[in-house]
Structures are given as structure tokens and as C-alpha cells.
Amino acid sequence: MNNNSEIPIYLDYNASTPIYPEVANVMRPLLETGYANPSSPHEAAVAARAAIDIARQQVADLLGAAPDEIVFTSGGSEANNYALRGAFNAQRGRGNHIITSQVEHPAITETCRYLETQGAQVIYLAVDGMGRVDPDDVRKAITEQTTLISIMHSNNEVGTLQPIAEIAQIATEHDVLMHTDAAQSPGKVSVNVVDSGVNLVSLAGHKFGAPKGIGVLYIRRGVILERLIHGAGHEVGRRAGTESALLIAAIGKAAEIAAALSSVKSVRTLRDFFWEGLRVNFGDRVLLNGDPIACLPNTLNVSFLENQGATVLQHLDGIAASTGSACHTGQIEPSPVLTAMGIDRNRALSAVRFSLGHFTTKDEIEVVLRKLKQSISTKTE
């Protein structure tokens, strides 16, 4: 990115990433040659069908999976809905109990709330002060009726990594399906289904360099889900709807880039440089939210004490970042994630999430540090 006043310094990669140039290059030819229905038998469909086959292998390689375990969706929210609703409905005869956590993305928590209206019994596990689920709590929560555990791979707000492999092992011991929402993880940390032992994984393309509107649900061989979208037999009968070769090729290329984890070291270095600069400038007036070690290498969630996060952002002209707070009926409410972590209301309302990425530079971080020092000093003096 650059420092042109018309183009913000972009530190909101956890919300959405720019489309990577390599991804755009893969998409361009398909705008002209990939318009045919990939399921059609004629020659015009060859380019679209080939692009999808390549992308399916690329995503499978990212996850350490087989190509036939990859289902393309419209995004992470659909993938999460498919995993939870599909598993619940497919296993109604066995049980109705679902285990999740209090810090999940709304695509999980709202789906669970819906399933509760359909007879599901859902337990929302508490987390510790770092935002982590205790695997022992998962073990204790399992009952004879438990059919699904859904714990996110990494948290979108504070970046904390969950002990997914340990939880998945517990799930396996009890013959319970394990799903993880890994939307934030590709390109930042490994998301290998062999190492983790999970049955279902959700991805969202726009979180790692692809456009919006494309996602993935990994379904381990042998796992049966009730279809979420009915229609023709696309995706081997698992997800109806004519496939978009354009978007699928994009997420495939993004997955290939993410698998290399090529920019992780530099992003982590910048994140650490940013945090050190904040501590130098603000001392004990700035607090880190989330785990300082077991976390995404790009995510920095900090509370500027005695300053509302929304106000801090208002003073950061030309800088894109976010808070986890929400405005309801004129009242600003703290992030449910920070609240679940036991962080008090004032500190939670003072939080700002900076999420760095592929194109973040040291010069941009230095600009942000200067603006923060100017705006926060002005407010508190």
C-alpha cells in the first residue's frame, strides 16, 4: 500500500485482504475464456473445467487434503452454515448436542442459535483471559448426545490460536465430528487437516488474497452432511449451483500463495515493531489483548486506556483499522469476544484491532505510530 492521502494505510486485513496481483492475473483470462458452464460437455467448457480442477488441487494442497474433499462455497459464512447445519441434520438420529465457544464468529454463533430453534442443545464454552478454550472443558462438556464440536482455528479479533489438534483428538476419542472455522489462518499459520485431525474446515477467500464471494468447506472422506443448497448435482452432489470458474481459480491461486507462508516472518516482525513502538510511546496506558505468543503473526489488538477505540480511529485520518465494539440503539457495546475473555467494559471499549498483511510496510507503521501519539496525546493532555 502507499501513503497517498486518498488511499488509506490499510491495517484491516482480518476484515478483508486486497486481491493479490497473482490472483488477479489468473482471473483475467477467465473473464474472456471461462464463461461456459463447467459442467457442460462441449469444448467451450474445457477452460472453465480445467481452472476448477487446478484450483481444487491447490486448495487441497494448502490443507493437506485430497481434492475430492474440497467443496467450493460462496464464502466462509456459507461454509460454516453447511458444516453445522449439515452435521446436525445428518445426525439427528444419534444426538442433538453441539459444543462451541463464546468467542466464535457470528457465522457460527448465529447458526447455533438457529439450530437451537430446531431442537439442538448447544453449550458455549468459556475461554481464559487470552481467549483460549481449555481442552479439558471440551472433554467435560461431551455427553452421549454430542455429535459436533466447532471451535475456531484462530480468533479474528485478538488473534489467539486455539489448541485444535488437542480438541480434535478428544473428539475422535468420543466419535464426535470436529469442525474448525479457519477463515483467519491461511497464509499466517499452517492449516493442515492431517496434523490437526479435524473433520470439517471452513475457509473464506477474501481473508487471504482472493475476492469476496468464494469460500471452501473441507469435508473429510466418510463424513456425511445434509446438503445446505439443493438443486443440480454440482460439487459431486454436495453443493448445488453452477460453479464460478473465475472465483474458484482465484481462491486456488490464493491458496497456493498461502501454502508457502512466504510473508509470515516479515509481517510478524512488523507486528512486533508496532507493539514495541506503542509500548515506548504509551507505556502502561496501552494493553495487549490476546495471547502474545500463541497468536496470528499479523494481529495486534490493543486497548488505549481512557480512550474509546472508536474515537481513536476517528483521529486516525487515512488509516483503516477496526474495533470489535458495536453501536446498538445509540449505545456503544463492547466486543463480545473481549467480554468473554473477562476484560472489563472500559478496557474493552478502548480496544482497537490492527491487522497487518502482505503489503504492509515499516514506513506505514511509523506513520501510524506518529498519528497515534499525536491524537492520543492531544485527547488526554
KEGUPA-765358 format. One line per field, with one value per residue (C-alpha): residue number from 1; z, y, x. Coordinates in steps of 0.02 Angstrom, whole numbers, always signed. Layout:
N
i: NUM|...
up: Z|...
north: Y|...
east: X|...
***
This chain:
381
i: 1|2|3|4|5|6|7|8|9|10|11|12|13|14|15|16|17|18|19|20|21|22|23|24|25|26|27|28|29|30|31|32|33|34|35|36|37|38|39|40|41|42|43|44|45|46|47|48|49|50|51|52|53|54|55|56|57|58|59|60|61|62|63|64|65|66|67|68|69|70|71|72|73|74|75|76|77|78|79|80|81|82|83|84|85|86|87|88|89|90|91|92|93|94|95|96|97|98|99|100|101|102|103|104|105|106|107|108|109|110|111|112|113|114|115|116|117|118|119|120|121|122|123|124|125|126|127|128|129|130|131|132|133|134|135|136|137|138|139|140|141|142|143|144|145|146|147|148|149|150|151|152|153|154|155|156|157|158|159|160|161|162|163|164|165|166|167|168|169|170|171|172|173|174|175|176|177|178|179|180|181|182|183|184|185|186|187|188|189|190|191|192|193|194|195|196|197|198|199|200|201|202|203|204|205|206|207|208|209|210|211|212|213|214|215|216|217|218|219|220|221|222|223|224|225|226|227|228|229|230|231|232|233|234|235|236|237|238|239|240|241|242|243|244|245|246|247|248|249|250|251|252|253|254|255|256|257|258|259|260|261|262|263|264|265|266|267|268|269|270|271|272|273|274|275|276|277|278|279|280|281|282|283|284|285|286|287|288|289|290|291|292|293|294|295|296|297|298|299|300|301|302|303|304|305|306|307|308|309|310|311|312|313|314|315|316|317|318|319|320|321|322|323|324|325|326|327|328|329|330|331|332|333|334|335|336|337|338|339|340|341|342|343|344|345|346|347|348|349|350|351|352|353|354|355|356|357|358|359|360|361|362|363|364|365|366|367|368|369|370|371|372|373|374|375|376|377|378|379|380|381
up: +0|-3|+94|-35|+62|-49|-14|+169|+259|+266|+432|+423|+338|+458|+388|+206|+104|-60|-210|-237|-409|-445|-409|-524|-662|-650|-657|-809|-946|-874|-899|-1086|-1099|-942|-965|-1014|-888|-817|-814|-1000|-1111|-1255|-1295|-1237|-1057|-1058|-994|-851|-801|-805|-698|-567|-566|-540|-401|-311|-306|-246|-101|-60|-54|+65|+185|+160|+95|-58|-199|-180|+0|-59|-85|-152|-70|-83|+67|+246|+313|+194|+235|+421|+395|+288|+417|+568|+493|+382|+526|+644|+521|+462|+640|+715|+749|+854|+959|+964|+1068|+997|+1083|+1031|+1118|+1171|+1054|+888|+734|+715|+568|+699|+848|+747|+660|+830|+890|+739|+770|+949|+875|+782|+938|+961|+1133|+1121|+1253|+1231|+1322|+1418|+1374|+1479|+1484|+1323|+1232|+1232|+1257|+1384|+1304|+1473|+1468|+1299|+1369|+1518|+1406|+1296|+1326|+1243|+1137|+1072|+884|+840|+912|+825|+888|+781|+723|+761|+829|+709|+842|+956|+851|+985|+916|+986|+1032|+886|+872|+1056|+1046|+887|+973|+1111|+980|+894|+1058|+1080|+897|+880|+724|+740|+639|+641|+565|+494|+397|+475|+467|+286|+242|+426|+510|+450|+423|+394|+417|+440|+583|+664|+642|+607|+502|+434|+395|+334|+232|+162|+7|+42|+202|+106|-59|-161|-199|-92|-139|-134|+8|+45|+157|+181|+215|+268|+169|+251|+337|+287|+289|+237|+90|+127|-51|-157|-346|-479|-439|-433|-323|-333|-268|-113|-159|-297|-405|-564|-513|-547|-629|-608|-419|-393|-492|-383|-218|-290|-331|-162|-78|-173|-110|+67|+71|+50|+206|+119|+203|+380|+451|+387|+445|+619|+627|+582|+708|+845|+791|+801|+975|+1039|+970|+1060|+1224|+1205|+1165|+1289|+1424|+1539|+1452|+1315|+1349|+1235|+1215|+1172|+1184|+1149|+1083|+1025|+906|+724|+668|+594|+729|+862|+972|+1099|+1222|+1236|+1415|+1447|+1259|+1167|+1022|+904|+949|+922|+748|+709|+742|+629|+466|+317|+417|+405|+564|+668|+839|+898|+976|+903|+915|+967|+994|+1019|+1146|+1106|+1166|+1195|+1091|+1145|+1120|+1241|+1363|+1357|+1396|+1559|+1502|+1590|+1494|+1491|+1429|+1300|+1233|+1217|+1104|+926|+811|+690|+569|+454|+290|+130|+78|+246|+259|+402|+339|+357|+536|+579|+509|+614|+771|+744|+715|+868|+977|+913|+926|+1093|+1174|+1116|+1190|+1360|+1395
north: +0|+181|+342|+439|+539|+467|+286|+235|+144|-22|-114|-211|-372|-479|-397|-419|-425|-342|-459|-515|-471|-654|-694|-557|-622|-793|-718|-605|-738|-820|-660|-695|-884|-957|-906|-1077|-1189|-1301|-1447|-1436|-1575|-1464|-1391|-1216|-1280|-1351|-1193|-1168|-1351|-1356|-1199|-1278|-1440|-1346|-1240|-1390|-1468|-1304|-1290|-1473|-1446|-1299|-1409|-1572|-1646|-1741|-1643|-1738|-1673|-1492|-1410|-1233|-1117|-934|-889|-928|-898|-1024|-1149|-1129|-1148|-1301|-1382|-1350|-1371|-1513|-1610|-1578|-1632|-1784|-1847|-1809|-1992|-2003|-1845|-1659|-1588|-1462|-1390|-1221|-1071|-896|-814|-885|-781|-737|-858|-994|-922|-865|-1033|-1117|-1002|-1053|-1238|-1215|-1170|-1336|-1439|-1426|-1415|-1302|-1267|-1110|-1143|-1004|-951|-892|-716|-747|-805|-989|-1138|-1266|-1440|-1513|-1408|-1485|-1659|-1624|-1550|-1704|-1809|-1962|-1842|-1741|-1752|-1598|-1486|-1321|-1217|-1084|-1108|-929|-782|-641|-504|-544|-674|-809|-984|-1124|-1297|-1376|-1536|-1574|-1541|-1643|-1789|-1781|-1775|-1929|-2024|-1995|-2022|-1841|-1734|-1590|-1430|-1277|-1106|-1068|-912|-808|-935|-967|-878|-842|-1012|-1192|-1264|-1447|-1569|-1717|-1633|-1564|-1716|-1613|-1674|-1508|-1343|-1178|-1052|-880|-824|-639|-666|-724|-633|-692|-593|-594|-721|-880|-999|-1181|-1318|-1463|-1622|-1772|-1930|-2029|-1880|-1863|-1692|-1646|-1528|-1344|-1294|-1409|-1415|-1499|-1614|-1489|-1522|-1710|-1679|-1587|-1405|-1356|-1205|-1179|-1157|-992|-1039|-858|-857|-1036|-1007|-855|-947|-1085|-966|-879|-1048|-1085|-921|-951|-1125|-1050|-939|-827|-662|-725|-683|-504|-475|-542|-429|-278|-325|-340|-174|-94|-163|-107|+67|+75|+24|+154|+292|+247|+138|+64|+163|+31|-151|-302|-408|-591|-711|-628|-790|-915|-795|-746|-659|-511|-465|-331|-295|-160|-53|+131|+162|+313|+324|+245|+140|+219|+392|+337|+279|+441|+533|+416|+502|+397|+238|+86|-19|-78|-103|-250|-136|-113|+26|-29|+97|+237|+140|+76|-102|-189|-333|-498|-580|-463|-478|-669|-652|-565|-393|-253|-140|+16|-77|-170|-9|+64|-78|-60|-204|-176|-320|-314|-405|-447|-266|-179|-81|-17|+161|+140|+76|+226|+343|+258|+269|+456|+487|+387|+482|+648|+607|+517|+644|+784|+696|+659|+815
east: +0|+57|+39|-60|-191|-328|-277|-281|-144|-232|-219|-382|-325|-428|-584|-534|-375|-331|-340|-161|-88|-50|-232|-295|-180|-261|-435|-410|-407|-562|-661|-642|-625|-704|-886|-953|-1041|-903|-1025|-1063|-993|-936|-766|-812|-819|-642|-556|-677|-673|-483|-470|-583|-484|-321|-395|-467|-293|-216|-338|-314|-126|-148|-246|-152|-314|-374|-457|-621|-632|-644|-814|-822|-949|-999|-889|-846|-1021|-1098|-960|-994|-1182|-1156|-1041|-1152|-1324|-1268|-1191|-1336|-1469|-1371|-1352|-1522|-1549|-1393|-1399|-1432|-1287|-1162|-1009|-938|-859|-907|-780|-836|-876|-1062|-1071|-1050|-1143|-1294|-1304|-1301|-1440|-1543|-1510|-1570|-1740|-1731|-1701|-1513|-1438|-1285|-1153|-1048|-884|-798|-621|-475|-404|-308|-465|-418|-531|-471|-473|-521|-680|-719|-694|-807|-942|-960|-1115|-1190|-1292|-1142|-1123|-1019|-884|-848|-701|-619|-439|-386|-482|-522|-516|-369|-278|-269|-237|-343|-274|-366|-264|-289|-476|-491|-408|-537|-674|-602|-595|-782|-829|-886|-864|-741|-762|-650|-680|-508|-554|-415|-274|-217|-57|-23|-12|-23|-197|-157|-300|-184|-91|-248|-361|-517|-664|-726|-636|-710|-611|-655|-561|-563|-464|-310|-298|-448|-607|-762|-895|-791|-754|-717|-782|-663|-761|-657|-695|-832|-915|-1098|-1183|-1358|-1346|-1373|-1416|-1523|-1529|-1425|-1279|-1137|-985|-1020|-1195|-1139|-1173|-1293|-1259|-1159|-978|-890|-725|-671|-688|-633|-473|-444|-457|-349|-208|-229|-216|-55|+18|-44|+32|+205|+184|+311|+269|+238|+410|+409|+230|+270|+424|+318|+184|+316|+393|+222|+188|+358|+326|+159|+239|+376|+250|+113|+189|+58|-80|-84|-127|-117|-274|-247|-103|+66|+143|+12|-71|-85|+76|-17|-143|-122|-273|-234|-330|-285|-339|-452|-487|-632|-572|-698|-632|-452|-498|-588|-425|-325|-368|-315|-288|-401|-418|-564|-641|-743|-872|-1045|-1173|-1348|-1489|-1364|-1261|-1086|-1069|-903|-841|-921|-751|-663|-808|-796|-610|-655|-594|-687|-805|-695|-542|-647|-721|-545|-486|-427|-379|-237|-213|-63|-37|+52|+83|+109|+272|+379|+355|+166|+183|+293|+160|+26|+133|+159|-26|-73|+49|-17|-202|-200|-84|-199|-350|-277|-175
***
